[in-house]
Amino acid sequence: MRAKGQIADCETKLARHRAALEAGANPVTVATWMADTEAQLAAAQAKLRAA
């Protein structure tokens, strides 16, 4: 199912964002990335629940 793939992709991206933050990346930039990814994750989860 496509939603499951999107969820997995978002979880991978969030892990990368956290790693970037821990490595010293700009916190404001990483927070923006994380917010975007979390919105995508929520949308994919909603699709999965609706299916």
N, C-alpha and C positions, 0 to 999 in steps of 0.2 A: 504494500500500500504506500502511496506517495507520501502521505502525512507522516508515516513512521520514519521514512528517510529524511524528511525535513526536520523532524524532531532530533534525530541522531546528528544531523549536520549542525543544528543549533547548539546542541550540547557540546560538540567538538569545538565549535567557535567560541563558546563561553569559556571552555577550559583554556583555549589559546589566549583569550583576552585576559584571563586571570594571570596566566604566565607572563604576559607582556607587562602587566601592572607590577607583578613581583620583580620583574627584571628592570624596573625603573622607567617604564613608559609614562607619558604624560597622563595623569589621572583623569583629567577632564576629557581628553580624547578617548581613553579607554571606557570611561563611563558612557560616553555617547555610543560607542560601538556596542557595549553591553545592552544598553536600553533598546537599540535597534534589534539586536539579536533576540532579546527577551520578548519583544513584540512579535517577531516572526515565530518564535517558539509558542507563544500563546495562541497565535492564529492556527498553527499546525495542530496543536492539541485540541482546539475547538473543532477543526475539521475531522479529527479522529473520533471525537465524541459524537459528532453528528452522523458519522458513517454507520 
